[in-house]
Amino acid sequence: MAAYETTRPAPFGAITVFRLVQGLGRLWAALAAWNEARVTRAALERLSDRELDDIGLCRADIEMLGRRI
């Protein structure tokens, strides 16, 4: 019975390239989350106190929401 090697080592630099791409993906996701929080805060800041009260928030909660996102 013959045995075949089915695993091969990754080519030189493949792990480094993978980690670089993974890091860029994380950076992109972090920037997208930051922008989403910024847009959300801006939309909430445009609401009146009455409208904020209707959705159960006050002005102080807006900054806290931005930090949690």
N, CA, C and O atoms as a Maestro MAE file, in Angstrom:
{
 s_m_m2io_version
 :::
 2.0.0
}

f_m_ct {
 s_m_title
 :::
 protein
 m_atom[276] {
  # First column is atom index #
  i_m_mmod_type
  r_m_x_coord
  r_m_y_coord
  r_m_z_coord
  i_m_residue_number
  s_m_chain_name
  s_m_pdb_residue_name
  s_m_pdb_atom_name
  i_m_atomic_number
  :::
  1 25 0.846 -1.161 0.000 1 A "MET " " N  " 7
  2 3 0.000 0.000 0.000 1 A "MET " " CA " 6
  3 2 0.902 1.237 0.000 1 A "MET " " C  " 6
  4 15 1.856 1.309 0.774 1 A "MET " " O  " 8
  5 25 0.605 2.202 -0.858 2 A "ALA " " N  " 7
  6 3 1.411 3.410 -0.969 2 A "ALA " " CA " 6
  7 2 0.861 4.499 -0.052 2 A "ALA " " C  " 6
  8 15 -0.348 4.589 0.160 2 A "ALA " " O  " 8
  9 25 1.723 5.294 0.470 3 A "ALA " " N  " 7
  10 3 1.334 6.412 1.325 3 A "ALA " " CA " 6
  11 2 1.677 7.711 0.598 3 A "ALA " " C  " 6
  12 15 2.762 7.853 0.035 3 A "ALA " " O  " 8
  13 25 0.759 8.632 0.617 4 A "TYR " " N  " 7
  14 3 0.963 9.910 -0.037 4 A "TYR " " CA " 6
  15 2 0.950 11.018 1.009 4 A "TYR " " C  " 6
  16 15 0.164 10.992 1.955 4 A "TYR " " O  " 8
  17 25 1.813 11.963 0.822 5 A "GLU " " N  " 7
  18 3 1.840 13.140 1.704 5 A "GLU " " CA " 6
  19 2 0.772 14.107 1.194 5 A "GLU " " C  " 6
  20 15 0.846 14.573 0.057 5 A "GLU " " O  " 8
  21 25 -0.210 14.405 2.025 6 A "THR " " N  " 7
  22 3 -1.306 15.269 1.585 6 A "THR " " CA " 6
  23 2 -1.196 16.682 2.123 6 A "THR " " C  " 6
  24 15 -1.976 17.555 1.742 6 A "THR " " O  " 8
  25 25 -0.250 16.912 2.991 7 A "THR " " N  " 7
  26 3 -0.072 18.270 3.510 7 A "THR " " CA " 6
  27 2 1.248 18.829 3.010 7 A "THR " " C  " 6
  28 15 2.247 18.116 2.922 7 A "THR " " O  " 8
  29 25 1.238 20.094 2.689 8 A "ARG " " N  " 7
  30 3 2.458 20.757 2.249 8 A "ARG " " CA " 6
  31 2 2.652 21.997 3.107 8 A "ARG " " C  " 6
  32 15 1.675 22.599 3.553 8 A "ARG " " O  " 8
  33 25 3.885 22.382 3.340 9 A "PRO " " N  " 7
  34 3 4.107 23.631 4.083 9 A "PRO " " CA " 6
  35 2 3.673 24.826 3.232 9 A "PRO " " C  " 6
  36 15 3.711 24.780 2.002 9 A "PRO " " O  " 8
  37 25 3.270 25.874 3.902 10 A "ALA " " N  " 7
  38 3 2.876 27.086 3.185 10 A "ALA " " CA " 6
  39 2 4.095 27.694 2.503 10 A "ALA " " C  " 6
  40 15 5.204 27.610 3.032 10 A "ALA " " O  " 8
  41 25 3.908 28.300 1.349 11 A "PRO " " N  " 7
  42 3 5.035 28.948 0.670 11 A "PRO " " CA " 6
  43 2 5.631 30.055 1.539 11 A "PRO " " C  " 6
  44 15 4.955 30.612 2.405 11 A "PRO " " O  " 8
  45 25 6.877 30.358 1.300 12 A "PHE " " N  " 7
  46 3 7.566 31.380 2.064 12 A "PHE " " CA " 6
  47 2 6.812 32.709 1.984 12 A "PHE " " C  " 6
  48 15 6.518 33.199 0.894 12 A "PHE " " O  " 8
  49 25 6.508 33.277 3.130 13 A "GLY " " N  " 7
  50 3 5.832 34.569 3.181 13 A "GLY " " CA " 6
  51 2 4.322 34.489 3.169 13 A "GLY " " C  " 6
  52 15 3.665 35.516 3.337 13 A "GLY " " O  " 8
  53 25 3.745 33.325 2.979 14 A "ALA " " N  " 7
  54 3 2.288 33.215 2.888 14 A "ALA " " CA " 6
  55 2 1.620 33.593 4.205 14 A "ALA " " C  " 6
  56 15 0.574 34.242 4.212 14 A "ALA " " O  " 8
  57 25 2.222 33.187 5.315 15 A "ILE " " N  " 7
  58 3 1.649 33.510 6.627 15 A "ILE " " CA " 6
  59 2 1.708 35.019 6.857 15 A "ILE " " C  " 6
  60 15 0.764 35.607 7.385 15 A "ILE " " O  " 8
  61 25 2.801 35.633 6.468 16 A "THR " " N  " 7
  62 3 2.947 37.081 6.636 16 A "THR " " CA " 6
  63 2 1.907 37.820 5.809 16 A "THR " " C  " 6
  64 15 1.286 38.766 6.293 16 A "THR " " O  " 8
  65 25 1.716 37.401 4.585 17 A "VAL " " N  " 7
  66 3 0.716 38.036 3.722 17 A "VAL " " CA " 6
  67 2 -0.678 37.830 4.310 17 A "VAL " " C  " 6
  68 15 -1.487 38.757 4.318 17 A "VAL " " O  " 8
  69 25 -0.963 36.641 4.793 18 A "PHE " " N  " 7
  70 3 -2.261 36.357 5.402 18 A "PHE " " CA " 6
  71 2 -2.504 37.266 6.594 18 A "PHE " " C  " 6
  72 15 -3.587 37.834 6.733 18 A "PHE " " O  " 8
  73 25 -1.499 37.409 7.459 19 A "ARG " " N  " 7
  74 3 -1.649 38.268 8.641 19 A "ARG " " CA " 6
  75 2 -1.813 39.733 8.252 19 A "ARG " " C  " 6
  76 15 -2.563 40.466 8.897 19 A "ARG " " O  " 8
  77 25 -1.126 40.160 7.217 20 A "LEU " " N  " 7
  78 3 -1.268 41.528 6.732 20 A "LEU " " CA " 6
  79 2 -2.691 41.779 6.231 20 A "LEU " " C  " 6
  80 15 -3.305 42.790 6.570 20 A "LEU " " O  " 8
  81 25 -3.200 40.871 5.439 21 A "VAL " " N  " 7
  82 3 -4.566 41.000 4.919 21 A "VAL " " CA " 6
  83 2 -5.574 40.960 6.056 21 A "VAL " " C  " 6
  84 15 -6.547 41.714 6.055 21 A "VAL " " O  " 8
  85 25 -5.345 40.083 7.024 22 A "GLN " " N  " 7
  86 3 -6.226 39.982 8.177 22 A "GLN " " CA " 6
  87 2 -6.206 41.293 8.984 22 A "GLN " " C  " 6
  88 15 -7.252 41.769 9.425 22 A "GLN " " O  " 8
  89 25 -5.028 41.861 9.171 23 A "GLY " " N  " 7
  90 3 -4.896 43.128 9.888 23 A "GLY " " CA " 6
  91 2 -5.593 44.265 9.164 23 A "GLY " " C  " 6
  92 15 -6.251 45.095 9.790 23 A "GLY " " O  " 8
  93 25 -5.449 44.304 7.849 24 A "LEU " " N  " 7
  94 3 -6.143 45.333 7.068 24 A "LEU " " CA " 6
  95 2 -7.656 45.170 7.158 24 A "LEU " " C  " 6
  96 15 -8.389 46.158 7.194 24 A "LEU " " O  " 8
  97 25 -8.118 43.930 7.193 25 A "GLY " " N  " 7
  98 3 -9.554 43.683 7.357 25 A "GLY " " CA " 6
  99 2 -10.061 44.168 8.703 25 A "GLY " " C  " 6
  100 15 -11.149 44.736 8.801 25 A "GLY " " O  " 8
  101 25 -9.264 43.939 9.740 26 A "ARG " " N  " 7
  102 3 -9.648 44.423 11.077 26 A "ARG " " CA " 6
  103 2 -9.660 45.941 11.130 26 A "ARG " " C  " 6
  104 15 -10.546 46.541 11.737 26 A "ARG " " O  " 8
  105 25 -8.669 46.561 10.489 27 A "LEU " " N  " 7
  106 3 -8.623 48.023 10.444 27 A "LEU " " CA " 6
  107 2 -9.840 48.572 9.718 27 A "LEU " " C  " 6
  108 15 -10.455 49.538 10.171 27 A "LEU " " O  " 8
  109 25 -10.183 47.970 8.609 28 A "TRP " " N  " 7
  110 3 -11.362 48.401 7.839 28 A "TRP " " CA " 6
  111 2 -12.630 48.260 8.681 28 A "TRP " " C  " 6
  112 15 -13.479 49.152 8.672 28 A "TRP " " O  " 8
  113 25 -12.766 47.155 9.405 29 A "ALA " " N  " 7
  114 3 -13.944 46.940 10.256 29 A "ALA " " CA " 6
  115 2 -13.993 47.971 11.383 29 A "ALA " " C  " 6
  116 15 -15.067 48.470 11.718 29 A "ALA " " O  " 8
  117 25 -12.846 48.293 11.966 30 A "ALA " " N  " 7
  118 3 -12.803 49.293 13.038 30 A "ALA " " CA " 6
  119 2 -13.193 50.673 12.514 30 A "ALA " " C  " 6
  120 15 -13.924 51.411 13.175 30 A "ALA " " O  " 8
  121 25 -12.704 51.014 11.328 31 A "LEU " " N  " 7
  122 3 -13.081 52.302 10.729 31 A "LEU " " CA " 6
  123 2 -14.570 52.353 10.406 31 A "LEU " " C  " 6
  124 15 -15.216 53.383 10.596 31 A "LEU " " O  " 8
  125 25 -15.106 51.251 9.921 32 A "ALA " " N  " 7
  126 3 -16.539 51.207 9.611 32 A "ALA " " CA " 6
  127 2 -17.368 51.350 10.886 32 A "ALA " " C  " 6
  128 15 -18.384 52.046 10.880 32 A "ALA " " O  " 8
  129 25 -16.956 50.706 11.975 33 A "ALA " " N  " 7
  130 3 -17.678 50.809 13.252 33 A "ALA " " CA " 6
  131 2 -17.597 52.234 13.795 33 A "ALA " " C  " 6
  132 15 -18.585 52.765 14.302 33 A "ALA " " O  " 8
  133 25 -16.415 52.854 13.689 34 A "TRP " " N  " 7
  134 3 -16.257 54.232 14.152 34 A "TRP " " CA " 6
  135 2 -17.173 55.176 13.359 34 A "TRP " " C  " 6
  136 15 -17.824 56.049 13.933 34 A "TRP " " O  " 8
  137 25 -17.211 54.991 12.051 35 A "ASN " " N  " 7
  138 3 -18.047 55.858 11.221 35 A "ASN " " CA " 6
  139 2 -19.529 55.653 11.524 35 A "ASN " " C  " 6
  140 15 -20.298 56.613 11.563 35 A "ASN " " O  " 8
  141 25 -19.920 54.414 11.735 36 A "GLU " " N  " 7
  142 3 -21.327 54.132 12.075 36 A "GLU " " CA " 6
  143 2 -21.708 54.816 13.388 36 A "GLU " " C  " 6
  144 15 -22.790 55.391 13.499 36 A "GLU " " O  " 8
  145 25 -20.820 54.754 14.380 37 A "ALA " " N  " 7
  146 3 -21.081 55.417 15.661 37 A "ALA " " CA " 6
  147 2 -21.150 56.928 15.482 37 A "ALA " " C  " 6
  148 15 -21.985 57.589 16.100 37 A "ALA " " O  " 8
  149 25 -20.284 57.474 14.645 38 A "ARG " " N  " 7
  150 3 -20.281 58.917 14.387 38 A "ARG " " CA " 6
  151 2 -21.588 59.362 13.735 38 A "ARG " " C  " 6
  152 15 -22.164 60.381 14.116 38 A "ARG " " O  " 8
  153 25 -22.047 58.600 12.759 39 A "VAL " " N  " 7
  154 3 -23.297 58.932 12.068 39 A "VAL " " CA " 6
  155 2 -24.479 58.808 13.027 39 A "VAL " " C  " 6
  156 15 -25.388 59.637 12.998 39 A "VAL " " O  " 8
  157 25 -24.473 57.791 13.865 40 A "THR " " N  " 7
  158 3 -25.552 57.593 14.832 40 A "THR " " CA " 6
  159 2 -25.604 58.750 15.825 40 A "THR " " C  " 6
  160 15 -26.676 59.284 16.107 40 A "THR " " O  " 8
  161 25 -24.437 59.136 16.355 41 A "ARG " " N  " 7
  162 3 -24.394 60.261 17.297 41 A "ARG " " CA " 6
  163 2 -24.890 61.540 16.640 41 A "ARG " " C  " 6
  164 15 -25.634 62.306 17.252 41 A "ARG " " O  " 8
  165 25 -24.485 61.773 15.398 42 A "ALA " " N  " 7
  166 3 -24.912 62.988 14.693 42 A "ALA " " CA " 6
  167 2 -26.424 63.001 14.495 42 A "ALA " " C  " 6
  168 15 -27.061 64.045 14.639 42 A "ALA " " O  " 8
  169 25 -26.997 61.853 14.168 43 A "ALA " " N  " 7
  170 3 -28.448 61.785 13.968 43 A "ALA " " CA " 6
  171 2 -29.181 62.016 15.290 43 A "ALA " " C  " 6
  172 15 -30.200 62.705 15.325 43 A "ALA " " O  " 8
  173 25 -28.670 61.449 16.357 44 A "LEU " " N  " 7
  174 3 -29.322 61.624 17.662 44 A "LEU " " CA " 6
  175 2 -29.180 63.060 18.163 44 A "LEU " " C  " 6
  176 15 -30.092 63.579 18.806 44 A "LEU " " O  " 8
  177 25 -28.068 63.697 17.881 45 A "GLU " " N  " 7
  178 3 -27.877 65.079 18.322 45 A "GLU " " CA " 6
  179 2 -28.814 66.044 17.617 45 A "GLU " " C  " 6
  180 15 -29.117 67.114 18.144 45 A "GLU " " O  " 8
  181 25 -29.273 65.677 16.436 46 A "ARG " " N  " 7
  182 3 -30.214 66.535 15.702 46 A "ARG " " CA " 6
  183 2 -31.635 66.444 16.250 46 A "ARG " " C  " 6
  184 15 -32.472 67.291 15.938 46 A "ARG " " O  " 8
  185 25 -31.916 65.424 17.063 47 A "LEU " " N  " 7
  186 3 -33.261 65.277 17.617 47 A "LEU " " CA " 6
  187 2 -33.495 66.263 18.752 47 A "LEU " " C  " 6
  188 15 -32.562 66.667 19.445 47 A "LEU " " O  " 8
  189 25 -34.743 66.639 18.929 48 A "SER " " N  " 7
  190 3 -35.085 67.520 20.046 48 A "SER " " CA " 6
  191 2 -35.126 66.705 21.338 48 A "SER " " C  " 6
  192 15 -35.130 65.474 21.318 48 A "SER " " O  " 8
  193 25 -35.155 67.425 22.462 49 A "ASP " " N  " 7
  194 3 -35.232 66.739 23.757 49 A "ASP " " CA " 6
  195 2 -36.514 65.909 23.855 49 A "ASP " " C  " 6
  196 15 -36.509 64.820 24.430 49 A "ASP " " O  " 8
  197 25 -37.579 66.408 23.311 50 A "ARG " " N  " 7
  198 3 -38.857 65.691 23.336 50 A "ARG " " CA " 6
  199 2 -38.753 64.373 22.537 50 A "ARG " " C  " 6
  200 15 -39.225 63.329 22.988 50 A "ARG " " O  " 8
  201 25 -38.134 64.436 21.357 51 A "GLU " " N  " 7
  202 3 -37.976 63.230 20.541 51 A "GLU " " CA " 6
  203 2 -37.051 62.213 21.216 51 A "GLU " " C  " 6
  204 15 -37.295 61.007 21.166 51 A "GLU " " O  " 8
  205 25 -35.992 62.715 21.843 52 A "LEU " " N  " 7
  206 3 -35.116 61.812 22.581 52 A "LEU " " CA " 6
  207 2 -35.855 61.143 23.732 52 A "LEU " " C  " 6
  208 15 -35.670 59.954 23.992 52 A "LEU " " O  " 8
  209 25 -36.690 61.912 24.416 53 A "ASP " " N  " 7
  210 3 -37.474 61.350 25.525 53 A "ASP " " CA " 6
  211 2 -38.436 60.276 25.024 53 A "ASP " " C  " 6
  212 15 -38.691 59.293 25.721 53 A "ASP " " O  " 8
  213 25 -38.964 60.460 23.832 54 A "ASP " " N  " 7
  214 3 -39.874 59.464 23.258 54 A "ASP " " CA " 6
  215 2 -39.195 58.116 23.037 54 A "ASP " " C  " 6
  216 15 -39.835 57.070 23.145 54 A "ASP " " O  " 8
  217 25 -37.905 58.140 22.728 55 A "ILE " " N  " 7
  218 3 -37.203 56.876 22.515 55 A "ILE " " CA " 6
  219 2 -36.418 56.438 23.749 55 A "ILE " " C  " 6
  220 15 -35.642 55.484 23.702 55 A "ILE " " O  " 8
  221 25 -36.637 57.156 24.861 56 A "GLY " " N  " 7
  222 3 -36.046 56.746 26.133 56 A "GLY " " CA " 6
  223 2 -34.605 57.150 26.336 56 A "GLY " " C  " 6
  224 15 -33.863 56.474 27.050 56 A "GLY " " O  " 8
  225 25 -34.197 58.247 25.715 57 A "LEU " " N  " 7
  226 3 -32.822 58.722 25.861 57 A "LEU " " CA " 6
  227 2 -32.807 60.164 26.340 57 A "LEU " " C  " 6
  228 15 -33.804 60.878 26.236 57 A "LEU " " O  " 8
  229 25 -31.676 60.578 26.858 58 A "CYS " " N  " 7
  230 3 -31.455 61.990 27.158 58 A "CYS " " CA " 6
  231 2 -30.144 62.392 26.482 58 A "CYS " " C  " 6
  232 15 -29.437 61.539 25.945 58 A "CYS " " O  " 8
  233 25 -29.819 63.675 26.505 59 A "ARG " " N  " 7
  234 3 -28.626 64.171 25.811 59 A "ARG " " CA " 6
  235 2 -27.352 63.480 26.307 59 A "ARG " " C  " 6
  236 15 -26.446 63.217 25.516 59 A "ARG " " O  " 8
  237 25 -27.277 63.189 27.587 60 A "ALA " " N  " 7
  238 3 -26.076 62.560 28.137 60 A "ALA " " CA " 6
  239 2 -25.893 61.129 27.617 60 A "ALA " " C  " 6
  240 15 -24.770 60.628 27.559 60 A "ALA " " O  " 8
  241 25 -26.984 60.482 27.246 61 A "ASP " " N  " 7
  242 3 -26.904 59.106 26.751 61 A "ASP " " CA " 6
  243 2 -26.274 59.013 25.366 61 A "ASP " " C  " 6
  244 15 -25.750 57.964 24.991 61 A "ASP " " O  " 8
  245 25 -26.320 60.095 24.610 62 A "ILE " " N  " 7
  246 3 -25.812 60.065 23.240 62 A "ILE " " CA " 6
  247 2 -24.328 59.734 23.219 62 A "ILE " " C  " 6
  248 15 -23.885 58.885 22.445 62 A "ILE " " O  " 8
  249 25 -23.561 60.406 24.073 63 A "GLU " " N  " 7
  250 3 -22.120 60.136 24.100 63 A "GLU " " CA " 6
  251 2 -21.831 58.728 24.592 63 A "GLU " " C  " 6
  252 15 -20.897 58.089 24.107 63 A "GLU " " O  " 8
  253 25 -22.605 58.237 25.536 64 A "MET " " N  " 7
  254 3 -22.407 56.875 26.042 64 A "MET " " CA " 6
  255 2 -22.686 55.845 24.955 64 A "MET " " C  " 6
  256 15 -21.992 54.831 24.881 64 A "MET " " O  " 8
  257 25 -23.679 56.081 24.118 65 A "LEU " " N  " 7
  258 3 -23.979 55.166 23.022 65 A "LEU " " CA " 6
  259 2 -22.822 55.107 22.045 65 A "LEU " " C  " 6
  260 15 -22.486 54.036 21.539 65 A "LEU " " O  " 8
  261 25 -22.222 56.232 21.783 66 A "GLY " " N  " 7
  262 3 -21.095 56.276 20.860 66 A "GLY " " CA " 6
  263 2 -19.886 55.517 21.387 66 A "GLY " " C  " 6
  264 15 -19.144 54.925 20.604 66 A "GLY " " O  " 8
  265 25 -19.680 55.522 22.668 67 A "ARG " " N  " 7
  266 3 -18.547 54.808 23.250 67 A "ARG " " CA " 6
  267 2 -18.763 53.321 23.274 67 A "ARG " " C  " 6
  268 15 -17.801 52.558 23.190 67 A "ARG " " O  " 8
  269 25 -20.003 52.887 23.385 68 A "ARG " " N  " 7
  270 3 -20.313 51.453 23.475 68 A "ARG " " CA " 6
  271 2 -20.218 50.767 22.129 68 A "ARG " " C  " 6
  272 15 -19.907 49.578 22.068 68 A "ARG " " O  " 8
  273 25 -20.476 51.485 21.052 69 A "ILE " " N  " 7
  274 3 -20.511 50.892 19.722 69 A "ILE " " CA " 6
  275 2 -19.130 50.555 19.245 69 A "ILE " " C  " 6
  276 15 -18.967 50.044 18.137 69 A "ILE " " O  " 8
  :::
 }
 m_bond[275] {
  # First column is bond index #
  i_m_from
  i_m_to
  i_m_order
  :::
  1 1 2 1
  2 2 3 1
  3 3 4 2
  4 3 5 1
  5 5 6 1
  6 6 7 1
  7 7 8 2
  8 7 9 1
  9 9 10 1
  10 10 11 1
  11 11 12 2
  12 11 13 1
  13 13 14 1
  14 14 15 1
  15 15 16 2
  16 15 17 1
  17 17 18 1
  18 18 19 1
  19 19 20 2
  20 19 21 1
  21 21 22 1
  22 22 23 1
  23 23 24 2
  24 23 25 1
  25 25 26 1
  26 26 27 1
  27 27 28 2
  28 27 29 1
  29 29 30 1
  30 30 31 1
  31 31 32 2
  32 31 33 1
  33 33 34 1
  34 34 35 1
  35 35 36 2
  36 35 37 1
  37 37 38 1
  38 38 39 1
  39 39 40 2
  40 39 41 1
  41 41 42 1
  42 42 43 1
  43 43 44 2
  44 43 45 1
  45 45 46 1
  46 46 47 1
  47 47 48 2
  48 47 49 1
  49 49 50 1
  50 50 51 1
  51 51 52 2
  52 51 53 1
  53 53 54 1
  54 54 55 1
  55 55 56 2
  56 55 57 1
  57 57 58 1
  58 58 59 1
  59 59 60 2
  60 59 61 1
  61 61 62 1
  62 62 63 1
  63 63 64 2
  64 63 65 1
  65 65 66 1
  66 66 67 1
  67 67 68 2
  68 67 69 1
  69 69 70 1
  70 70 71 1
  71 71 72 2
  72 71 73 1
  73 73 74 1
  74 74 75 1
  75 75 76 2
  76 75 77 1
  77 77 78 1
  78 78 79 1
  79 79 80 2
  80 79 81 1
  81 81 82 1
  82 82 83 1
  83 83 84 2
  84 83 85 1
  85 85 86 1
  86 86 87 1
  87 87 88 2
  88 87 89 1
  89 89 90 1
  90 90 91 1
  91 91 92 2
  92 91 93 1
  93 93 94 1
  94 94 95 1
  95 95 96 2
  96 95 97 1
  97 97 98 1
  98 98 99 1
  99 99 100 2
  100 99 101 1
  101 101 102 1
  102 102 103 1
  103 103 104 2
  104 103 105 1
  105 105 106 1
  106 106 107 1
  107 107 108 2
  108 107 109 1
  109 109 110 1
  110 110 111 1
  111 111 112 2
  112 111 113 1
  113 113 114 1
  114 114 115 1
  115 115 116 2
  116 115 117 1
  117 117 118 1
  118 118 119 1
  119 119 120 2
  120 119 121 1
  121 121 122 1
  122 122 123 1
  123 123 124 2
  124 123 125 1
  125 125 126 1
  126 126 127 1
  127 127 128 2
  128 127 129 1
  129 129 130 1
  130 130 131 1
  131 131 132 2
  132 131 133 1
  133 133 134 1
  134 134 135 1
  135 135 136 2
  136 135 137 1
  137 137 138 1
  138 138 139 1
  139 139 140 2
  140 139 141 1
  141 141 142 1
  142 142 143 1
  143 143 144 2
  144 143 145 1
  145 145 146 1
  146 146 147 1
  147 147 148 2
  148 147 149 1
  149 149 150 1
  150 150 151 1
  151 151 152 2
  152 151 153 1
  153 153 154 1
  154 154 155 1
  155 155 156 2
  156 155 157 1
  157 157 158 1
  158 158 159 1
  159 159 160 2
  160 159 161 1
  161 161 162 1
  162 162 163 1
  163 163 164 2
  164 163 165 1
  165 165 166 1
  166 166 167 1
  167 167 168 2
  168 167 169 1
  169 169 170 1
  170 170 171 1
  171 171 172 2
  172 171 173 1
  173 173 174 1
  174 174 175 1
  175 175 176 2
  176 175 177 1
  177 177 178 1
  178 178 179 1
  179 179 180 2
  180 179 181 1
  181 181 182 1
  182 182 183 1
  183 183 184 2
  184 183 185 1
  185 185 186 1
  186 186 187 1
  187 187 188 2
  188 187 189 1
  189 189 190 1
  190 190 191 1
  191 191 192 2
  192 191 193 1
  193 193 194 1
  194 194 195 1
  195 195 196 2
  196 195 197 1
  197 197 198 1
  198 198 199 1
  199 199 200 2
  200 199 201 1
  201 201 202 1
  202 202 203 1
  203 203 204 2
  204 203 205 1
  205 205 206 1
  206 206 207 1
  207 207 208 2
  208 207 209 1
  209 209 210 1
  210 210 211 1
  211 211 212 2
  212 211 213 1
  213 213 214 1
  214 214 215 1
  215 215 216 2
  216 215 217 1
  217 217 218 1
  218 218 219 1
  219 219 220 2
  220 219 221 1
  221 221 222 1
  222 222 223 1
  223 223 224 2
  224 223 225 1
  225 225 226 1
  226 226 227 1
  227 227 228 2
  228 227 229 1
  229 229 230 1
  230 230 231 1
  231 231 232 2
  232 231 233 1
  233 233 234 1
  234 234 235 1
  235 235 236 2
  236 235 237 1
  237 237 238 1
  238 238 239 1
  239 239 240 2
  240 239 241 1
  241 241 242 1
  242 242 243 1
  243 243 244 2
  244 243 245 1
  245 245 246 1
  246 246 247 1
  247 247 248 2
  248 247 249 1
  249 249 250 1
  250 250 251 1
  251 251 252 2
  252 251 253 1
  253 253 254 1
  254 254 255 1
  255 255 256 2
  256 255 257 1
  257 257 258 1
  258 258 259 1
  259 259 260 2
  260 259 261 1
  261 261 262 1
  262 262 263 1
  263 263 264 2
  264 263 265 1
  265 265 266 1
  266 266 267 1
  267 267 268 2
  268 267 269 1
  269 269 270 1
  270 270 271 1
  271 271 272 2
  272 271 273 1
  273 273 274 1
  274 274 275 1
  275 275 276 2
  :::
 }
}
